[in-house]
Amino acid sequence: MASSAAVRTVTAVVTKTVSAATATATSKTKAPPQGGILEGANPSTYDPKNPIIIFIIQAGIIIIFCRLLHYPLSKLRQPRVIAEVIGGILLGPSVMGHIPGFTAAIFPAAAMPNLALVANLGLMLFLFLVGLEVDLRYLVSNWRIALSVGFASMVVPFGLGCAIAWGLYNQFKGEPGTVSISFGVYMLFIGVAMAITAFPVLCRILTELKLLMTPVGIIVLSAGVGNDVVGWILLALCVALVNAGTGLTALWVLLTCVGYVLFLVYAVRPAFMWVLRRTRSLQDGPSQGVVALTLLIALASAFFTGVIGVHPIFGAFMAGLICPHEGGFAIKVTEKVEDLISTLFLPLYFALSGLDTNLGLLDSGIVWGYVIGVIAVAFSGKFLGAILAARVNGLVWRECFTIGSLMSCKGLVELIVLNIGLQAKILSTRTFTIFVVMALVTTFATTPLTSALYPPWYQKKLEAWKRGEIDWDTGKPLGGHDDISHDSISYEKLESQRIHRLLVYLRLDNMPTLLAFVSLLSGNPQKIAAKTHPLLDPASTLSKGSEESGELNTSIGKPKRPIEAHGVRLLELTERSSSVMKVSEIDAYTAHDPIVNTFRTFGRLHNLAVSGEVTVVPETSFAEILITRAADSGSDFVLLPWSETGSLSEQGVIDNDSVTHKLATASYTSFVHSALENTTCTTGIFINKNFGGTNSMGKERPRPQRTYSGISIHSGLGNPPVAPIADRSHHIFLPFFGGSDDRAALRLVLQLAENTEVTATLVHYEVPDDLFNEAELSLTKIQTPISGVSGGKNATATVSTARNPREHDTAFFAALRASLPADLASRVVFESVASTAPVEDVLERAATEVGQTPKNAGDLVVLGRNVDRRPVSKKRIDGEDAKAVDSGAVAALGVLAERVYQSKVLASVIVVKAGGRSD
């Protein structure tokens, strides 16, 4: 019994011990809850083993906050970096840090290294993009003025920065977060911080203000390139001096850095260029493998400069600098990686700058005194240095002031410099905050100050004065310019008002119809004599083959003066760096753009004197740019095609649905409306409907409804060749109601009718007086020039008569009908028709006039815009039809144009808006 009791006691003790040990082991090895918030876990709690959750929260808050701030600031034309830094300041200890528990929950100290790591990786890649963006060809081509402006705008602020560094060094040295350094190193850093210019932000500001191709823009861009490169070199030297233990070590770091730069330029770059040529990356764009190689070069370069004691961003910048710009390679690489960097990485970095900024440390009069002093030194040093250098180079004072204000822009480059100083413990948090405020103020002031100093009207006046066209004080043209003498209201009068200069908005989706229409303006093909082989032509110079002999006896008859046609291709300027880079390389784009070159070649083959250009501007400025180009080139007519997709972008896919509803798109309607309301010369809107037979290849053919099998294979012959157009004729219908728009449309039709392939019907709709407004019936003084011949000399007199505009329009139409030349009389028909329902009558007549020969080259209905004339205004449309015309297209084109296009009339439509020229 005793032994059994002892056994039971021992067993109980062992069991209890084992159970306790098991429970302890189980408690120690218990897995963490896998249900996350479903098991009560707090996602904002930092977990070192799973830091991605808190990082996503931080990144999401920063990106959303910065985007919301950027929207109102963008209306003030401020760069995105302003919103990102202000967002960081608001999220930091200055504002939201005062909310109890906010910083500990969202930005705990333990989680900040991970956020800083991602942000610094983005910074390194961004500096690689900055290197890609810097085109040293600008510096080389404008080296004299770039060197003087860049040198002066660095030396003056550097010197003033060294002066104020003495006070900053003695006032704030020894503050928490700094290391003990000599005044020389501190002075060098402050001087660099004052002298640096934000090249990427500068490009954006110049582009948005349309200054990039002006003398001011070229000078600032060239000086900014040199300023940027020298600034980064000085910064690398400063960081090397801080990190080096002794002066000898700093010298070794500097020599190693110089040797590495030479290695990149003379060893890495030639090898890299060999790879690019071997893979045809310069011609065809970089493949995924080439992009990977390029990024590896950037990372390796950053690694090397980091391990030798210089900041890694310097190596990334140099890697971007050695990448070629030939063939647009730098732009194409930038397009591959820029979105991720600019939308995720950079906001994190600059928001970190804001988080490290504490406005609460600006807590005394002496500190605010240094804030004002640093801002004054930073701005005045750049401003005065650039002004003096620009003035020495012969620029006028206002241009000098503009260059000074632009060169004072600090932007994101300044913030990068300041962050490096904070990380190197050169700056305390207080001095860092002082300089962040300076960077924000100088960057914020750049755009409004430049706009005030160098407005568009002043630019135009200055350009005209430099060309010797105007007197500066009065603004009046120099030299006498005789007014064009006008004949009587007849066909001959139109010679002075016909189209001599034409501006065409070139779009990829409209090129076939544009070329077909422009060819009509070139007139009849010039008769060419049959060619003779040079060896068989006794008049030719066989030994020299001179061009003069080859041009003899090639044409029959006296050639007419060709129309000057200027094509403008517009590309959208976005927030992407690659878009800004395209602006800086616009000359190459203009020379090699296939759309512009197609227009050049076609025009020269069709008796047109042609030129072309590519312009990169924001979509909101498309209309303004076209109007400005037309005014600058003295164009008589602007041709704007209506987009086949209804979108301003040329990237959209053209399909049957988009073509059918192209008038319903708000973006293009707004563009056309803006262009027509602000134009100063006659403008035509071309809305295509199979003009030139362009849709013959695009009609969808019904396919047999069957399934594919091993023996039922599509032959691939779904698009058989289409026969050439045998009938190249065009028929034009013009309804004439009167007014300046209709008179301009009538002049256009008569000029088109000079082409022997064109016939036209011109119908004057005489509507009752009760359909007009009182203003349209009021008497006005009409000046009618009358020409005659007296004594063998031309004599001109002017007769003033009082009649209402309707009578003037009737006389205008009748005079042209009576004076029509014989060669046009067989192709042009004038009619006058009474009408009480003008819109319905026009639609009925158009259905019988055009589209009757579907195999010809396409017919046209030409209309005056007439949005303010009551007979064809929206007020005349009642019932169900009012809903059909209730769209933005009506405001832009007028009711009649919208109704004609939406009807079943098989013809393209041209809507004409008269310019400022009076009849």
Secondary structure as the mmCIF struct_conf table of DSSP 4:
data_model
#
loop_
_struct_conf.conf_type_id
_struct_conf.id
_struct_conf.beg_label_comp_id
_struct_conf.beg_label_asym_id
_struct_conf.beg_label_seq_id
_struct_conf.end_label_comp_id
_struct_conf.end_label_asym_id
_struct_conf.end_label_seq_id
HELX_RH_AL_P HELX_RH_AL_P1 ALA A 2 LYS A 28
BEND BEND1 THR A 29 THR A 29
HELX_LH_PP_P HELX_LH_PP_P1 LYS A 30 PRO A 33
BEND BEND2 GLN A 34 GLY A 35
HELX_RH_3T_P HELX_RH_3T_P1 GLY A 36 GLU A 39
TURN_TY1_P TURN_TY1_P1 GLY A 40 GLY A 40
TURN_TY1_P TURN_TY1_P2 PRO A 43 SER A 44
BEND BEND3 THR A 45 THR A 45
TURN_TY1_P TURN_TY1_P3 PRO A 48 LYS A 49
TURN_TY1_P TURN_TY1_P4 PRO A 51 PRO A 51
HELX_RH_AL_P HELX_RH_AL_P2 ILE A 52 LYS A 75
TURN_TY1_P TURN_TY1_P5 LEU A 76 ARG A 77
HELX_RH_AL_P HELX_RH_AL_P3 ARG A 80 LEU A 91
BEND BEND4 GLY A 92 GLY A 92
TURN_TY1_P TURN_TY1_P6 PRO A 93 VAL A 95
HELX_RH_3T_P HELX_RH_3T_P2 MET A 96 HIS A 98
BEND BEND5 ILE A 99 ILE A 99
TURN_TY1_P TURN_TY1_P7 PRO A 100 GLY A 101
HELX_RH_AL_P HELX_RH_AL_P4 PHE A 102 ILE A 106
BEND BEND6 PHE A 107 PHE A 107
HELX_RH_3T_P HELX_RH_3T_P3 ALA A 109 ALA A 111
HELX_RH_AL_P HELX_RH_AL_P5 MET A 112 GLU A 133
HELX_RH_AL_P HELX_RH_AL_P6 LEU A 136 SER A 141
TURN_TY1_P TURN_TY1_P8 ASN A 142 ASN A 142
HELX_RH_AL_P HELX_RH_AL_P7 TRP A 143 PHE A 172
TURN_TY1_P TURN_TY1_P9 LYS A 173 GLY A 174
TURN_TY1_P TURN_TY1_P10 PRO A 176 GLY A 177
HELX_RH_AL_P HELX_RH_AL_P8 PHE A 183 ALA A 195
HELX_RH_AL_P HELX_RH_AL_P9 PHE A 199 GLU A 208
TURN_TY1_P TURN_TY1_P11 LEU A 209 LYS A 210
TURN_TY1_P TURN_TY1_P12 LEU A 212 MET A 213
BEND BEND7 THR A 214 THR A 214
HELX_RH_AL_P HELX_RH_AL_P10 PRO A 215 ASN A 243
BEND BEND8 GLY A 245 THR A 246
HELX_RH_AL_P HELX_RH_AL_P11 GLY A 247 PHE A 263
HELX_RH_PI_P HELX_RH_PI_P1 LEU A 264 VAL A 268
HELX_RH_AL_P HELX_RH_AL_P12 ARG A 269 ARG A 278
TURN_TY1_P TURN_TY1_P13 THR A 279 ARG A 280
HELX_RH_AL_P HELX_RH_AL_P13 SER A 281 ASP A 284
HELX_RH_AL_P HELX_RH_AL_P14 GLN A 288 VAL A 307
TURN_TY1_P TURN_TY1_P14 ILE A 308 GLY A 309
BEND BEND9 VAL A 310 VAL A 310
HELX_RH_AL_P HELX_RH_AL_P15 PRO A 312 LEU A 321
TURN_TY1_P TURN_TY1_P15 ILE A 322 ILE A 322
BEND BEND10 CYS A 323 CYS A 323
HELX_RH_3T_P HELX_RH_3T_P4 GLU A 326 GLY A 328
HELX_RH_AL_P HELX_RH_AL_P16 PHE A 329 LEU A 340
HELX_RH_PI_P HELX_RH_PI_P2 ILE A 341 PHE A 345
HELX_RH_AL_P HELX_RH_AL_P17 LEU A 346 LEU A 355
TURN_TY1_P TURN_TY1_P16 ASP A 356 ASP A 356
HELX_RH_3T_P HELX_RH_3T_P5 LEU A 359 LEU A 361
BEND BEND11 SER A 364 SER A 364
HELX_RH_AL_P HELX_RH_AL_P18 GLY A 365 VAL A 392
TURN_TY1_P TURN_TY1_P17 ASN A 393 GLY A 394
HELX_RH_AL_P HELX_RH_AL_P19 TRP A 397 MET A 407
TURN_TY1_P TURN_TY1_P18 SER A 408 SER A 408
HELX_RH_AL_P HELX_RH_AL_P20 GLY A 411 GLN A 423
TURN_TY1_P TURN_TY1_P19 ALA A 424 LYS A 425
BEND BEND12 ILE A 426 LEU A 427
HELX_RH_AL_P HELX_RH_AL_P21 THR A 429 LEU A 453
BEND BEND13 TYR A 454 TYR A 454
HELX_RH_AL_P HELX_RH_AL_P22 PRO A 456 LYS A 466
TURN_TY1_P TURN_TY1_P20 ARG A 467 GLY A 468
STRN STRN1 ILE A 470 ILE A 470
TURN_TY1_P TURN_TY1_P21 TRP A 472 THR A 474
HELX_LH_PP_P HELX_LH_PP_P2 LYS A 476 LYS A 476
STRN STRN2 PRO A 477 PRO A 477
BEND BEND14 LEU A 478 GLY A 479
HELX_LH_PP_P HELX_LH_PP_P3 ASP A 482 SER A 485
BEND BEND15 SER A 488 SER A 490
HELX_RH_3T_P HELX_RH_3T_P6 TYR A 491 GLN A 497
BEND BEND16 ARG A 498 ARG A 498
BEND BEND17 HIS A 500 HIS A 500
STRN STRN3 ARG A 501 LEU A 506
HELX_RH_3T_P HELX_RH_3T_P7 LEU A 508 ASN A 510
HELX_RH_AL_P HELX_RH_AL_P23 MET A 511 LEU A 521
TURN_TY1_P TURN_TY1_P22 SER A 522 SER A 522
BEND BEND18 ASN A 524 ASN A 524
HELX_LH_PP_P HELX_LH_PP_P4 PRO A 525 LYS A 527
STRN STRN4 ILE A 528 ILE A 528
HELX_LH_PP_P HELX_LH_PP_P5 ALA A 529 LYS A 531
HELX_RH_3T_P HELX_RH_3T_P8 PRO A 534 LEU A 536
TURN_TY1_P TURN_TY1_P23 PRO A 538 ALA A 539
BEND BEND19 SER A 540 SER A 540
TURN_TY1_P TURN_TY1_P24 LEU A 542 LYS A 544
HELX_RH_AL_P HELX_RH_AL_P24 GLU A 547 GLY A 550
TURN_TY1_P TURN_TY1_P25 GLU A 551 ASN A 553
STRN STRN5 SER A 555 SER A 555
BEND BEND20 GLY A 557 GLY A 557
HELX_LH_PP_P HELX_LH_PP_P6 LYS A 558 PRO A 562
STRN STRN6 ILE A 563 GLU A 572
BEND BEND21 GLU A 575 ARG A 576
HELX_RH_AL_P HELX_RH_AL_P25 SER A 577 SER A 584
TURN_TY1_P TURN_TY1_P26 GLU A 585 GLU A 585
HELX_RH_AL_P HELX_RH_AL_P26 ILE A 586 HIS A 592
HELX_RH_AL_P HELX_RH_AL_P27 PRO A 594 LEU A 605
TURN_TY1_P TURN_TY1_P27 HIS A 606 ASN A 607
STRN STRN7 LEU A 608 VAL A 617
HELX_RH_3T_P HELX_RH_3T_P9 GLU A 619 SER A 621
HELX_RH_AL_P HELX_RH_AL_P28 PHE A 622 SER A 633
TURN_TY1_P TURN_TY1_P28 GLY A 634 GLY A 634
BEND BEND22 ASP A 636 ASP A 636
STRN STRN8 PHE A 637 PRO A 641
HELX_LH_PP_P HELX_LH_PP_P7 TRP A 642 SER A 643
BEND BEND23 GLU A 644 LEU A 648
BEND BEND24 GLU A 650 GLU A 650
BEND BEND25 GLY A 652 GLY A 652
HELX_LH_PP_P HELX_LH_PP_P8 VAL A 653 ILE A 654
HELX_RH_AL_P HELX_RH_AL_P29 ASN A 656 THR A 660
TURN_TY1_P TURN_TY1_P29 HIS A 661 HIS A 661
HELX_RH_3T_P HELX_RH_3T_P10 LYS A 662 ALA A 664
HELX_RH_AL_P HELX_RH_AL_P30 ALA A 666 ASN A 678
BEND BEND26 THR A 680 CYS A 681
STRN STRN9 THR A 682 ILE A 687
BEND BEND27 LYS A 689 ASN A 690
HELX_RH_3T_P HELX_RH_3T_P11 PHE A 691 GLY A 693
TURN_TY1_P TURN_TY1_P30 THR A 694 GLY A 698
HELX_LH_PP_P HELX_LH_PP_P9 LYS A 699 PRO A 704
BEND BEND28 GLY A 710 ILE A 711
BEND BEND29 GLY A 716 GLY A 716
BEND BEND30 GLY A 718 ASN A 719
HELX_LH_PP_P HELX_LH_PP_P10 PRO A 720 PRO A 724
BEND BEND31 ALA A 726 ALA A 726
STRN STRN10 HIS A 730 PHE A 736
BEND BEND32 GLY A 739 GLY A 739
HELX_RH_AL_P HELX_RH_AL_P31 SER A 740 LEU A 752
TURN_TY1_P TURN_TY1_P31 ALA A 753 GLU A 754
BEND BEND33 ASN A 755 ASN A 755
TURN_TY1_P TURN_TY1_P32 THR A 756 GLU A 757
STRN STRN11 VAL A 758 GLU A 766
HELX_RH_3T_P HELX_RH_3T_P12 ASP A 769 LEU A 771
BEND BEND34 PHE A 772 PHE A 772
HELX_RH_AL_P HELX_RH_AL_P32 GLU A 774 LEU A 777
BEND BEND35 SER A 778 SER A 778
STRN STRN12 THR A 780 SER A 790
TURN_TY1_P TURN_TY1_P33 GLY A 791 GLY A 792
STRN STRN13 LYS A 793 ARG A 803
HELX_RH_AL_P HELX_RH_AL_P33 PRO A 805 ALA A 818
TURN_TY1_P TURN_TY1_P34 SER A 819 SER A 819
HELX_RH_AL_P HELX_RH_AL_P34 ALA A 822 ALA A 825
TURN_TY1_P TURN_TY1_P35 SER A 826 ARG A 827
STRN STRN14 VAL A 828 ALA A 834
BEND BEND36 THR A 836 ALA A 837
HELX_RH_AL_P HELX_RH_AL_P35 PRO A 838 GLU A 849
BEND BEND37 VAL A 850 THR A 853
TURN_TY1_P TURN_TY1_P36 PRO A 854 LYS A 855
BEND BEND38 ASN A 856 ALA A 857
STRN STRN15 LEU A 860 GLY A 864
TURN_TY1_P TURN_TY1_P37 VAL A 867 ASP A 868
HELX_RH_3T_P HELX_RH_3T_P13 ARG A 870 VAL A 872
BEND BEND39 SER A 873 SER A 873
HELX_RH_3T_P HELX_RH_3T_P14 LYS A 874 ARG A 876
TURN_TY1_P TURN_TY1_P38 GLY A 879 GLY A 879
HELX_RH_AL_P HELX_RH_AL_P36 GLU A 880 ALA A 884
TURN_TY1_P TURN_TY1_P39 VAL A 885 VAL A 885
BEND BEND40 SER A 887 SER A 887
HELX_RH_AL_P HELX_RH_AL_P37 GLY A 888 LEU A 893
HELX_RH_AL_P HELX_RH_AL_P38 VAL A 895 GLN A 902
BEND BEND41 SER A 903 LYS A 904
BEND BEND42 ALA A 907 ALA A 907
STRN STRN16 SER A 908 LYS A 913
BEND BEND43 GLY A 916 GLY A 916
#
